[in-house]
């Protein structure tokens, strides 16, 4: 095991721990995200562009995922923390990496719910400390013990996957037939579109669906750069906003 792999495993595990530890008011929202994980993974392996592309693609898949009642159905953060480093090291395509991200995300949902079950004990301990006016005990119950528990639940699995994941994935990729690999790539290419579709359904604006279809196929067929696609989308959105404003005012600007 080389130092680079060990460093990657530690960083990804640490970022995923932050994502589920809610450190501060903004730290976990900035560092515990697929984009941060893609950036750090790219820096460690010397391929920031691919790391960001993988992170953005994973984010798109889970764009419409919500947690009703606090029950997380899938966890994009653990998918990014585990899949991006493995994809960068093994050289697998983005599409194949996305198909692997789905089952890993389901594992993250299991860990998230397990955390709630385990932490119930600390709630009772906090109540007992509050009744006894034990401020140190209250602090331990509210912060110290939950953080240590979260470390075991979230840091450890991501660390181990990054250490041993390559040894598992490489032999599997080697034995996958070409036709099946092609199918996985097609399926992986469709997954971001599904994420967008979920968002469109949540918004409930059927009139916006054609824009989604046009944007997706224009980007895929013409192989537009991501930055160019963003600029084009923003320009179209601005045109629509300006036209609507002129129609409301009743006096088009000349």
N, C-alpha and C positions, 0 to 999 in steps of 0.2 A: 504494500500500500504506500503510495507516494504522498508527499506533503500536500500537493495540490488537491488531491481527493479528500484528504483529511480536513484541509481548510474549508473546502466546499461543503462538506458534511456538517462541520461546526457552524458555518455561517447560515446555511439553509435551516438547520435545526433551531438556531438562535432566532432567526427572523420569524419562523413559524411559531415559536414560543411567544414572541412579542405580539404576534397577531392575535393570539388567544389569551394573552395576559392583560390586555387593555392598559398598557403602561401609559400614564399621563392622559391628556385629552386629545392629543394629535399624533403622538409618536407611533402608536400601533397602527393608526390609519395611514401613516406615511411609509413606514418600513415593512409592516406586515401585509403587503399586497403583492400580487403577481408581478407588477411592474418593477417593484424594488427587488424582488427575487431574481427577475430576469436580468436586471442591471448588474447586480452583484455577481451572478453566475457568469455573465458575459465578461465582466472585469477579471474574474479569476481565471477563466479559460481563454481569455483574449479574443472573444468574439461577441462584442456588445450588441451588434446589429441583430444577430441570430437570437440572442437572449431576449431582446426586446420584442422581436417578432413572435417568438414562442409565447412570451408573457401576454402580448396583446391578443393573440389567437385564443389562448386559454380564457382570458377575460371575456372575450366575445361569446364563448360557449355558454358561460354562466351569467350572461348579462341580464337575463330575465328571471334569474333565480332569487326568490325571496324566502324569508324565514317566518312564516305565519305562526304566531304564538311562541316565537323564539325557537321553533323546531327547524333546524337547518337541514334541508334535504340533501345538499352536497356542498363540499368545501373546495372552492377554487384555490385557496391558498396552499393547501397541502398538495394539490395537483401541480401547482407551479413549483413548489419547493422540491418535489421528488422528480418530476418529469423533465423539467428544463435542464438540470445538470446532467441527467442520463442522456438526454437527446444531444446535448452539446458534446459529450464525451464519446458517444457511440456513433455520432454522425447520422442518426436516423432523420428522416424527413419530418417536416412540421406536421404533415397530415397524419402520419403514423403516430407521432407523439400525442396528438390530440385524441386519438382513439384510446390511448393508454390512460389519458388524463381522467376519463369518465369513471372507471372503477376505483382509481385512487381517490378521487373526490368523494366517493361514497364512503370510503374508509374514514376520511376526515369528518364526515357527518356522524359516524359511529363514535369517534373519539370525542367530538363536541358534546354529544348527549351523555357519554360516559362521565365527562367532567362534571356535568350537573348532578349526576347521581352521587358521585364521590364527594362533591362539595357540600352536600346536604349536611354531612356530619359537622362541618365547620360553622354552619349557620347555628346549629344547636350550641356549639362551644362558644360562639360569639354572644348568644343570648345569656348563657351562664356567666360569662365574664362581665357583661353589662349589669346583670343583677348584683354581682359581687363588687362592682365598681373597680374592676381590674383592667386598667387601661392597657397595660402591656399584654395581657391575655387577649383583650379585644383586638389589638393590633395584629397579634400572631394569628388569630382566627380569621380576621378579615383580609390579611395581606400575606403574611409569611407562609403559612401552611398551604393556602390555595396556590401561591406562586410555585412552591416546591412541587406540589402535586401536578400542576400544569407542566412543569419541566419534565417530569417523568412521562406524562401522557403525550406531550406534543414534541418535545425536543428529541426524545429517544428514538421513536419510530422513524422520523425524518432523517436523523443522523445515520441510523442503520441502513436505511434504503439507499442513501447516497454512498455509503461505504461498500455495500455488497450488491447494489442494484445493477451495476454494469456487468458483473459476472453472471447475473441471471438473464439479463436482457440480450446480451450479445449472442449466446448460443441459441436463444429462441429466434432471434432475427435471422440467424444463419440457416435454420431449418424451415422457415416459412416459405412456401412456394411462391413463385413470382405472381401467379394469378391472385393469390390471397393477399399478397402485399399491395397489389394494385387496387383490390377492393377496399383494403384498409385506408389507402390514400384517398380514394373517392369519398369514403364515409367521413374521413377526417376533414376533407375540404368542405363538406356540407354542414358540419357541426356549427361553425360560426354563424352560418345563415339561420340555423335553428335558434340560436341565441337572440338574433335580431328579431326573428319572427315572434318569439315569446314576448319581447318588449313591445312589438306592435300590437299584439293581442291585449297586453296589459293597458296600453294607452287607450285602446278602443277606437282609434281613428282609422277606419277602413280606407279613407281617401288617401292615406299616406303609404299604403302598401305598395302601389305602383312605383313610388320613389325608391323604396327599398329594393324592389326587384330590379329596376333599372340600374341602380347604383351597384348592386352586387354583380350582375352579369357584365356590366361595362368594365368594372374593375378586374374581374376574372379573365374576360376575353381579351381585353387590351393590355393586361399585365401592367396596369398603372402602378407607379410608385406610391407607397402609403401616404407620403407627404402631399403628393399631387392630388391624390384622391380626397384627402382632407380639405385642401384648398378649394377644390372643385365643389365639394359638398357644402362648405361654408358659403361659397359664392351663390350657389343655387338657393340656399336658405335665406340669404340676405335679399335676393331678388324677390322671393315670395313675400317676405316681411314688408319690403318697401311697396310692393304692389297692393298688398292688403291695406296698408296705411293710406295709400292714395285713394283706394276705393272707399274707405271709411270717411275720409275728408271730403270726398266728392269733387275735389279739384286737383286733378293730376298735375304734378310739377312739370314745368316745361324747361 
